[in-house]
Structure formats: C-alpha cells, structure tokens
C-alpha cells in the first residue's frame, strides 16, 4: 500500500493495481482527490500491473464535486486532467461503484474503460439541481453510452438511476456481489480475454440516428415544471451538441454553457439554497448531545385533508399511526381519501400495490381519543379555533402518556396559549404542515416559550425522518410564512381598487416565478371560507363576490371563471366592474398601475416583514426564511428566496423603495425594519443574518 495523496492510495492485488479513494464522508472530488487519481493512475500504468481498478472506501463511490471549492481559486489539477489519465491509460481501467456515482463521480466513472457496481449503487448527474450542468464531459459521454433520450432525461431531472437500470442501458458492464472481489475478477477477465480499451468518447453508435424531435419532446414534457430555470435548457443544448458535433467541439460547447451558468445568479441562488436547507436543521442553542425522545408511534386528531395527509407522512416512514375522528362517517371518509391518494400514486408507478396495503396497514382509525394513550407523539389537526384547540390539549394532557410530544398543526395561533391548557407545556410544540400535507415538503416547527430542548430536537428529527424540511420558528401571529404572505395580500387588495386587475397582479407574480398569484390562490382556497350569507352586508369585495355566487374554483366562478373540464382560468370582466364600482363608492380614483409597481408593492413589504421577523428572533437565520418560502409557498429557488433575492437586488435599493412607499402610502407594514436600515448602513445581508 502506497499513499499517493492524503486521500488516495495505491494497492496491489496480484497483477491488478487498485487506486483507492478515501475522502470521507462522501469521497468528494477535492483537489487532493483529483491529484491522487491523476498520480495514482499514472503510477499504476508505469508499474507492472496489468489492469487498474478505481475504487472508494467508505459508504459511497465519488458522490460529486467538492462544492466548497466552487468560486475559489483553482487548486491542484483540473478534473479533466484526472479524467484524461484514466481515459488514455494503456491498461484497462475498471471503475468499481457502490453507494452513489453522482455528478463528477459519474463523469470520472465514464472515463474508465469499464464499470461495475453493486446492486444498491445509483448513478446520476444531479447538477441541474444546483443550477448547473455537468462540466467535465458528462453531457458528451453519457449520450454516447445510453443514447440521447435517456441522457436528456437524466440531466434534466437530476434523478439517479439504479444499478439494474444502469446495466440495462449499458452504463455499467456487470453487477457484482462483492465490490472489491468482483471488480478485481472483472479486471482479470479483461486482461485474460484481451478486452478492448473502450473509450466512451469514441463511440457514436448510440447517437448516430438520434431524431432531433426527442429534444422538442422533452422540452414540452418538462416545460411547466422547469418554468423560469435556465439549467434544464442548457443541459438539453449540451446533449444536442453531443449528437451534432465532434466530441471535442461538444466539450467546448459544454464548457461555455457551464461557465455561463456557474457565473450567473441562478446557480448562485441554488447553491446558496443547497446549504441553507441543511443549515435550517441546526438549532444553535440546543446542545448536540440533547437526548431525543423515541417516536415509534404517532396519534393524529382529525382525518380531514390535513390530518389524513400528515398520517400518510408517518406511514410512508414506517411509523404506525392512530388517527381519530369525531364519528365513524368522518373517519371512513378520511381513510378513504388516504387510500385513494395511495392508489393514485400506485397507478402512476410511484409505489406498488403491495406498498399501498402496507402503508394503509400502518394506519389505524378510531373515534376514541383514549386510543392515543400509548402514542409517543400526538398531532392535533382540527379547525383553527383557539378555544377548540385548548379544550383538546386539556384532554390530551390527561390521555397521553408522560413524555409524549403534543403537537398542534396550527398555521397561525399562539402555541404558548395552547400549551397553557396543559400541565406539561414543555411537551407542547407546533408543527405547521402545509397543504396538501402528504406532498408539501415544509414543516414550520414552532417552539413555545416552555418547549423543552428534547421536544424541539426530537420534532426537528422526526420531521426529517418523515421526509419533510423543517424550519424552527418562534411564536407570533402567522409565524414566518403566513405573516409575510399577509403583507403581500394587503397591497394586492389595495392595488385592485387603484386600477390594477386581479389578472395583472397574478400575472406579475406568476411571471416572477411563483406558482400562482394571490387572487388565483384565493379562488383555489375558496372565497366563501369564513363568509356567511346571513351576516354579509355587501361592504367588502368578498361580500359582493360571494353574494353574486362566486365561490372560486369549487363552482367555476371566483375572481376568474374556470373551464369545468380543464380548470383553465379566464379573467372575468364582470369582476373588474364589481371592483370598479366598489372603488368609486369608496372614493378611490383608479389609474394605471405598472407591472414594476405591482412587483415592488407585493414583494418589498414581504422582505421588510422578513427583516422584522429576524429582528424579533422569530427566525434563527435569514436563510431559514428562504427555506420556508421556497418549500411552503413555491418561491422560485433560482432566486434563492425572499432574503437572498433582496440581497441580490441590493438592500439599499430595497430600503429606498420601502421608505418611498411608507411616505406615500403609509401603513405599519411599510415602516422600514430597523434591521434593514442597520444592514444597509453596515453593508450586511439578510440571507446571512443569524440570531444566536
């Protein structure tokens, strides 16, 4: 055994040399790994070894680039230099893959003459998720081995494929039981049978007859999902280059597009978010050795849309669930919706029919809260009414076993007041799931004044275990997400009386990158939520819309009219007239409102409120606010979230516009946050601001 660099060593097994990478935790392609590959392969080639196996220690093959080096000064050899040593080696090189070969890892493996992997290995090029494309020949080599259509699918989705699929499409040559022994055996066979030194770059059989229509088809297929993103389109262009250009010219095209993305704002935002999401899991004031509470069972009160969705999250993670409703009819209806959701997923190939039954088998229905007695965690998911929630928690306090976590799925209410109904406020916490709870990734974990460190740490860990992205927030009306959303709604509602139409405002927000605007969102939720025909006096716009029979998408008429089959929306001139008439009654003169004003008045008060949230310590970090908005509300990740976006616009400019609107429009939501003024004065950033 010979050390080549701090993370790479050279070993021998008979006449086979092994270049072994050991760069914990994921064997990232740090500069010393690249150096080690380059020097190790050259040393093995110069030796009397007859073949070379490239293999990794630890839990995975090379899982990708070392993204901490992105943007820093170049250090050590480039990845293409290391790849060239492999690809141009005069002896067979076999890449042995376990764990994941992702990004640069797969790009390295594609330079080997042959690849083998264990059954559990996965292969992929996920750079698109960081707003990038494979920058070391991945888009040029991959289609030459799996074909253009499969390559486009892999680089635009960023999703890895299994070893079985990799074998089927020709990406690997063999699946082996024992990685080291199997790879050595394959290398020995390559020598004994004088197998050719296959360079992927020299192949053209898989791309020679590519139909150009494949690229238009994938663009149409992913267009809605990737709206606003540059990286998917750039990845497609690279595969097109692989099909239409000689290899070296394709590499040059790939490099040019890679540099453009790497230096652009979208990738910077997506790379920022990559770290922000991981940072959100860390709570600075809770010691790392805080004991966690075992959660092996969960009770959920309420089998409605939220309760059923929450139950699915736990069942998906293999955690038994007891779900309680007030009567059998409501329980059966809720469990029926859960089953339909699972069966719909199965019909699309997401899970098997057996998995449907396994997950349903983990959910037990009941109409008796006493069945929560043995649950490790109980989550209340009932109507947003403080008196109701307090009465429920008083009951749970008696029923639940000592040490059980009592969580409320409130979206805005005071967790401290809810906890006051119990004799164990240290066990009470908020878990604000987003609808639909079985789909949306975010959970706002709301820490009460008395919530214990163990309860907070366990709830954060459980959220991750059930596949959610958790952000810890403090107690205030609306927490982080809904509190900021309310600021947008204030200005949107004002602007439609000033002359903007609901469609114009929605279009500006949609074109910014959000899934929908505020008025389309209202139609989706239902205009009649909380409205009563008996008490309506026609004084508000909602009164008049509901009085005219407009309920939103549910009956095809709201701010928009909706096609009964496709749900496609059409602006309704009648609604505009209702708004204009009410504006006239209120004495509000209508005028032309520009798209830029709409953007500023919808988004800047949200940024301002985010700064106030940070001032008050409701959020730990500015980046946590971005995590909330990207995962809970669909803020476009390629802008990094509202805090990162404001930093990119320039906090001085944002503050100037907030001060302008505060002086011209008034309103507490336009009062500039003291933190915002401080950061502008000191040259700080919202995204980087941390409390504690």
N, C-alpha and C positions, 0 to 999 in steps of 0.2 A: 504494500500500500504506500502510495506516494502523494503527499499533499501538493496540489497544483496551485491553489489559492486558498484563502481562508474558508471557502465554501465548496470547493471542488477537489476531489482526489482521484487518483488513478489506481485501479486494482487489476489483478490478473486472475483469470480462472482458466488454466491450461493455456491454449493458444488464443483465447479471447480476452481482449482488453476491455475493462469497464471504466467509463468516465462517470463518476458518481457525484451527483449534486446534493449538497446538504446545506440549505439556506432556509432554516426554519423562520416562520411557520409554514409558508406555502411555496418555498423554493422560487420566489420571485426573481426576475431577471435583473438583479442588481449588477452594478459594474463589475464586481469581482466574480459573479457567476458567468457573465459574458467572457471575461478574461479567462476564467477556468475552462470553459468549453473550448475556446479558441486554442489555448495552450495544451489542454488535455488531449484533444483530438489530434493535434499535430504531433504530440509526443507519442501517442499510441500508433499513429501512422508510421512514425520513424522507427518504431520498435519492431520486434519480430512477430508481434501479434498478427493473426490472420484476419480478424474481424473485430469490430468495436461495438459495444453496447452502451447506449446513453441511457442512464437510469437515475432515479432520485430516491434519496432516503426520506423518511417521514411519512406523512399521511397522503401525499399527493405528488404527482409529476409537476412540472413547472406550471403554476396556476396563472401566470401572466407577467406583465411588466411590473417593475417597481415604480408605482405611480408617485412615490415621494420624490423621485428624481425628475418628474416632469417639470419643465420650466427652469431647471437648474443648469449650471454649466456642465458641458459634456465631460464625461469621466470614463476612462477605460475605452476598450474597443466598442464599436457600434455593434448592434445586433446583427446586421447583415454581414459583418466581418466574421462573427462566430458562426453564422449560418453557412457562409462560404466554406469554412474549414470542414464542415460536415458534408455539404453537398458535393464538394470537389475532392473528397477523400478518395484515395486509390484503393481503399479496402472497404468492404461492406460495413455500413453503419446502420444499426438497428436501434430505433427508439423504443424503449420499454415504458409503457404508460400505466399508471394506476392513479386513482383519485381523479383529478381533472387536468386535462391539457387545454388550457384556455388562453386566448389571445396570443401573446408572444410565445407561450408554451407550445401551442399547436403550430405556430409558424416555425418554431425550431424543429418539431417533430416532422413537419412536411419536408424538411431538407434532408432527413435521413433517407436512406435507400429503401428501407422497410420499416414498418411499425407493427408492434404487437401490443396487446393490452389485456388486462384482467377484465372479468365480466362486469365489474362495477365501475369501470372507467367511463369518463364522459369527455367529449371533445367539442370545442366551440370557439367562436370568435365574437366575444361579447362587447367589443369596443364601442359599438353603436350606443350602448347604454351610458357611455361617458361622452357622448357627442363626437366620437372619433370613428376612424376606420382602421383596420389592421395596417400598420405602417411598415411592415417588414416582409412584404411579398405575399401575405396571406390571401389577398383578393386575387392574386395572379396564379398562385399554386393550387388553391382549393378547387376552383372550377376545372382545372386540368386533371383532377383525380375523381371528383364526384359529379362533374357536369355543372353547367351554368345555372340551371333551375334550382338545384339543391344548394349550390353555393350562395345564390341570391337569398334564398330563404334563411340560410344560416347567418349571413352577415347582417341582414336587415332586422331579424328578430333578436339576434344575440343569444338565442337559446341553445344550449348544448345538446348533442345527440348521444345516445347510449353506445356502448361498445358493440352491441348486437347490430344496431343500425350502421355504425361505422364500418363494421365488417361487410354488411350487405351492400353499401355504396362504394366499397373499395378503399376507404380511408385507411383501414388497417388490414394487415395480411392474415392475422391469426389472433384468436382469443386464447390466452394461456391460463392455467390454474395457478401456478406459482410464478410470480413475475420474473424473478431473477433466473431461476432454473429454466423457465420457458423461453426467455429471451436468449439465454446462452445456447440452448438447444437449437433455436431458430438460427442463430449466428453460425453455429457449427454446420447446420444443414446448408446454409448459404455458401459456406466455404466448400463443403463436400460436393455439392451439386453445381458449383461454379455459377451461382445465380448472378444475373447481370446487375450492374450498379445502376439502378433505376433512378434517374433524376426527374422529379415531378415537373420541373421547369421545361423539360424537353418533350413532354407529352402534349399531343394535340388531338388525340383520338376522342376525348370526351367533349371537346368544344368545337370540333370541325364543322358539325352540321347543326349548330345551335340556331333555332328560329328566333329572330330578333323580337318576335311578338311576346316571348317569355318575359321580357323586361317590362313591356307595357302592361302585361297581365299582373305582374307583381306590384307595379305602381298603383294600379287600380285597386288591387286587393288590400293594400296596406295604407292607401291614401288617407282615409279618415283617421285611422289610429295614429299616423305619424304626421298629422297636420302641423305645420309650423317648424318641424325639425329638419335640419339640413343633413345630418349624418346619414339617415337611411338613403336619401337620394344620392349622396356622394358614394356610398357603398355600391349602389347599383351601377353607377357610372364606372366604377373600378372593374366590376365584373364584365361590363360591356367592353372595356378596354382589353381585358384578358382574352375575350373572344375575337376581337377585331385587330389587335396589334401584336407584333412580336413580343416575346417575353420582356426584354429589356426596355422596350418603349412602354409597355404596360406598367412596369415597375416605376418608370419615371412619372407616368400619369398618376399612379397611386401616391407617390411621394408628394407630388404637387398638391393633390387634394388633401392629403393628410396634414401637411403644413398649414394649409388654409384653415382647416378645422381646428387644429391644435392652437393656432394663434387667435382664433375667433372667440366671441363672447359666449356662444352656446356651449362649447366644450368646457370653457372655464366655469360656467354655471353648473354644468352637470358633474364636473369633477368636484366642485365645491359641495354640491349636494351629496355626493357619494360619502364624503367624510362627515357631513352634517348629520346624516341619518345614523351613522354609527356613534357619533358623539351624543346624540339625544338619549341613548340608552344609559349614559353615565350620569349619576347624581353626585355632585362633588361633596355634599355634606353628609353622605351616608357612607360609613366605612366599608371597605371591600369585604371585610370578614363578617359583615352583618348576617346573622343566621336567617335562612329562608324558611318559610312555613311550607310544609309539604302540601301540595294541592293535587290530590288524586281523584277528586270528585267535585262536581260543581252543581249548585242548585240555581235555577233561574225562575224568577217570578214574572209570569207573563209570557204567553205563547203567541203574541201578535207578531207583526213584521220584525220588530227589533228583537224580541225575546227569542223567536224562532231562529233568526239569523245568528244571534250570539250562541245559541245551543249548537248550531252547526259548526261553529269555530272550534268549540271544545271537542265535539265528536270527531271532527276531522283530525284532531291531535291525539285521538285515542283516549280522551278523558271522559268517563261516564258522567251523564247529565241527568238531573231530575228537573223536569220543567212542570211548573204548577200554574194552573189557570183556575178562574173562579167557578166554572161549570164545565161539564163534560162536553157540551156542544162547542164551546170556545176552544177547549183543549183539542178536540178532534179536528176542528178546522185548522188550528195552528200546526198540528203534527202533519196534517195532510199537505199543507203548503211546504213544509220541510221536505217531505217525501218527494213532492213534485219538483222541487229545486234539485234534489239529488238525481232524480230520474232524468231531468233535463240535461244535467251535466254528463250523465252516463250516455245519453243519446248522442252527445257530441264527441264522445270518446275520451272525456276527461277522467272518468273513473269507470270501473267495471260494475256490472250488475251485482256481483258479489260484494263489492265495496259499498254499494248502496245499502244492502241489508246489514252489513257490518256496522256502518255508521248509524243507521236507524236503530240497531240493536243496542247502541250505547245510550240512547235517549229514552228515558222512562217518563211517561206522563202521569200526572196526578192532579187531584183537585183539593189536596190537603197540604197546607204549609208545614204540618208536622213532619212531613217526609223530608224536610230539609235538615232534620236533626243531626244526621251523620255527615253532612256535606262539609268539605274543607273551605269552600268559598260559596257564597250566595250572592247572586247579582239580581237586583231589582230592576225590572224593565217595564214599568207601568206609566200611566199618563202623567204629564208634567204638572203636578199639583203638590204644593208643599205639605198641606195638611194630610193628604193621602200618603205621601212618602213617609212622613214622620210616624203616622199610625202603623205603617208596615214595618218600619225599622224597630218600633217598640215591640211588635210581635216577634220579629226575627231575633231580637235581643233575648227573648225568653226561649225561643225554639232552638236556635243554633248552638252548637257545642262550644265550649270555651276555646278560644284561639282561632275560631273560624273567621275568615275575612268577610265583611259585609260591605258590598259594593253597590253603588247606585249608578244607573245608566242615565243620570240627568244630563241634559245638554246645557243647562244654564243655572240651576238652583244652587243654593248655598249648602255645601257639604257640611259645614260646621253646624248649621241649624238642624240638618238631618241627623247628624251624629248625636246631637243633644237629646234626642229621643231615646237614646240607649244608655246603658250603664258602662259601656265599653267604647267610648269614642275613639280610642287608639286603634280599634279594629275596623273602623269605618273609612272608606275611601271612595272616590268617584272613578268610574270607568265609562267615559263618554264614547260609545261606539258611534260610527257614522252609518247612515242608511244607504244601501242595504248592508246590514252588518256582516253578512257572510261573504261580501265582496270587497267592501271598502277596507283599506289597509290600516287606517289611522285609529288609534285609541288615545284620547286625552285622559291621562291618569291624573286625577285631581286630588292633590294632597291637602287634607284638612289640617287645622292647627294641631290636632291631637293625634293624627295618623302616625303610628309608630314606624321606626326605620324598617323593621322587618316586614310590616304590611306594605310599605311603599316599595321596598326592594323586591318582595315576592310578586306584587302586582305587575311591576315592570317586567319581571322574568316570565310570569305567566302570559302576559301579553305577547311577548316574543315567541313563547312556546306554541301559542295558538295561531301563529303566522301573522301577527299584527306588528305595526311600527308604533311604538309608544313614545309619547312626549309628556313629560311631567309638567303640570301646570298648577298654579295656585287658585285660591277661591276668589272669584269675582263674578259679576253677572255676565254670563256668556263665555267665561273662561278666555281662551285665546281666540279660537276660530270664529265663534259666533259674535263675540264682542267686536271684532274687526269687521265682520260682514255687515253688522248693523250700521257702521259708518258709511259703507257703500250705498246701502239702501236709502239712508237719509237723503243723500244727494241725488240718487236716481229718481226718487219720488218727487223731489223739488224740480228737477230739470224737465220732467214731462209737462209740468204746469207752465214752465218758462218757454216751451216751444219745441223741445226735442220729443220725438216719438218713442214709444217703447221699443219699436223695432230698431231705430237708430242707436239707442243706448245699448241694446242687446248685441247689435252687430259690432259695435266698437269693442265691447268686452269679449265677444267671441273671436274677433279678429286679433285681439291681443293674445289669445291662446287659451282662454277659459272654455270649459265645455259648453256653457250657456250663460246668457246674461240674466240679470235679476228678474225680469218680467217673465221670461220663459221658465225660470226656476219657480216663480210663483204659480204659474199655470200647472207645472208638474206637481207641486205640493198640493194644490187645490186652493182656490181663492176663498172658499167658504169655511176654512178651518178657523174656528173661534167666532164665526159670524152667525148671527141669529136673525131670522126674518121678523121675529116678534119684536125685537128691540131696534131694528135698523131704522134710521131716520133719514137716510139719503144724504147725510152730511159729508161723508168721505167718498173717495173714489171707489174703494172696495164696496161700500154700501151700494153705490149705484151700479157697479158691475154685477154684483150678486143679485140685486133686485131685478136686473134685466135678464136674469137666467144664466149668467156666466159663472161657471164653476171651475174652469180650467180644462186641462186635458181630459178629465174624467167624463165630461159631457160634450167635449169638442168645441167649447166656446169659452174663452177667457180673454186675456189681452190679445190673443190670436184666435183664429179659427183653425181647426185641425181636421185633416182628412181622416175619416173613420177607419180606413184600412192601413194607411202608411204612417199615421200620426204626424205627417208633414205639416208644418205650421205656415199660416199666411197672415200677414198683417191685416188688421180689421179696421177699415176707415171709420166704422161706427164707434169704435173705442176712442179713436182720435177725437171725434166730435164730442163724445161724452167728456173727455178730458178738457177740451177747449171750452165747453160750456161751463164746467165747474171752475176753470181758471178765471173766466170772465166774472162769475159770481163772487169769486174771492178777490177780484180786483188785481189779478196778476196779468201783466201785459206780456204777451207772447212775442218771441223774437227767434232769430236763427241761432241755434246753438251748434258750435263746431264740434267735430269729432275730437279734436285735441282737448277742448274744454271738458268734454264728457270723460275722456280718459283721465285727465287730471283730477276732476271732481269725484270720480269713482274710486281711484286708486290712491291718491295722495292722503286723503283722510284715514285710509286703512294703514298706510305707513306711519302716519302720525300716531294713531292709536296703538300700533305695534310698539312704537317708542315709549309711549306711556305705560304699556304693559311691562316693558323692561324696567322702566323707572320704578314701578311698584313692586318689582320682584315676582310678578305673576308667572313670567317665563324665566328660565335659568339663563338661556342664551338667545341671542338674536337668531342664530341658526335653527334653534328649536321652533321658532315661529315659522320659519320657512318649511320645516318638516311638516308642521301642522297644515299649512296651506297647500302644499303640494299633494299630500296624501288624503286630506279631508275634503278639499274643495276643488281640486283639479287645476290649481295654479300651474302654468306651464313650467316644467322642470328646466327647460332650456333657458329660462330667465333666472333660475336659482331660487325663486320665492320672493315675496314682497320686500324683505330686508335686503337681500342680495341685489335685487333689481333696483332698489332705491340707491344703494351704494354705486351701482353701475351708472345710473342716470346722473348721479352727483348729488350728495346731500345738501350742498349749498344751493343748488338749483331747486331741489325739492322743498327746502325750507323757505326759499324766496316765494315760491308759488303758494305754499301753505299760509304764509304771512299775508300774501295778497288776498287770498280768499277769506281769511279771517277778518281783514279790514273791510272787504266789500260785501261779504255775505253774513258775517257774524256766526255765532254758534260755538258751543263749547268744544265740539268735535274738530273745529278749525283752530282752537287755541294751540299754538306750537308747543310741542313737548319740550320740557327743559333739557331732557337728554339729547334731543335732536339738536338743539342750539349748542349744547356743550360739545357734541361730536363735531359739528361744523367748525367750531372755534378751535378745537384741538386737532382736527384732521383725522378723527377716528371713523369707525364704521359701525353700522347697525349689525351687520352679519357677524362681526367679531366681538360684539359686546357680550360680556359674561357677568352674571351675578354670582358671587360665591366662588 
